[in-house]
Amino acid sequence: MNDLKERSLPMFDLGEQPKITIPLREQLRRIQWSYSKRNELEQCPRKYYFDYFGASARKAKSDNRKPLLRKLKSLQNRHERAGKILHLVIARYFRSAPEKMPLDEKGMLQWAS
């Protein structure tokens, strides 16, 4: 019986497999870049990491600064806050338009404040 085990061949050839290497330029061509993210990466790699990896709930799980980074990422300056409110008012206007009672200028200002 031992003789049989020694002579048996593996079902699959597990010899050295050729490594398929894709040139770096080809790998980079396959990546879909967001121009705003790419611009941020080129300007400041550290800020890019903090915004897109360090503060992300799914990525960089071992980063001990994650709670602080998430809090800092959620902060808005006055310009960002005003832009967010403006977008909410515009969305509200278009949602109310099908009801045939779109908000007028006073209504939009009152709703925004």
ZIZITA-V131629 format. One record per residue. N is the residue number from 1. PHI is phi as a letter, one per 40 degrees, with the letter a starting at -180 (999 if undefined). BURIAL is b if it has 24 or more other C-alpha atoms within 12 Angstrom, else e. Layout:
# ZIZITA-V131629
N|PHI|BURIAL  N|PHI|BURIAL
This chain:
# ZIZITA-V131629
1|999|e  2|c|e  3|d|e  4|c|e  5|c|e  6|c|e  7|c|e  8|c|e  9|b|e  10|c|e  11|c|e  12|b|e  13|c|e  14|b|e  15|c|e  16|c|e  17|c|e  18|c|e  19|c|e  20|c|e  21|b|e  22|b|e  23|d|e  24|d|e  25|d|e  26|c|e  27|c|e  28|c|e  29|c|e  30|c|e  31|c|e  32|c|e  33|c|e  34|c|e  35|c|e  36|c|e  37|c|e  38|c|e  39|c|e  40|c|e  41|c|e  42|c|e  43|c|e  44|a|e  45|d|e  46|c|e  47|c|e  48|d|e  49|c|b  50|c|b  51|c|b  52|b|b  53|b|b  54|c|b  55|c|b  56|c|b  57|c|e  58|c|e  59|b|e  60|f|e  61|c|e  62|c|e  63|c|e  64|c|e  65|c|e  66|d|b  67|d|e  68|c|e  69|c|b  70|c|e  71|c|e  72|c|e  73|c|e  74|c|e  75|c|e  76|b|e  77|c|e  78|c|e  79|c|e  80|c|e  81|c|e  82|c|e  83|c|e  84|c|e  85|c|e  86|d|e  87|c|e  88|c|e  89|c|b  90|c|e  91|c|e  92|c|e  93|c|b  94|c|e  95|c|e  96|c|e  97|c|e  98|c|e  99|c|e  100|g|e  101|b|e  102|c|e  103|c|e  104|c|e  105|d|e  106|c|e  107|c|e  108|c|e  109|c|e  110|c|e  111|c|e  112|c|e  113|c|e
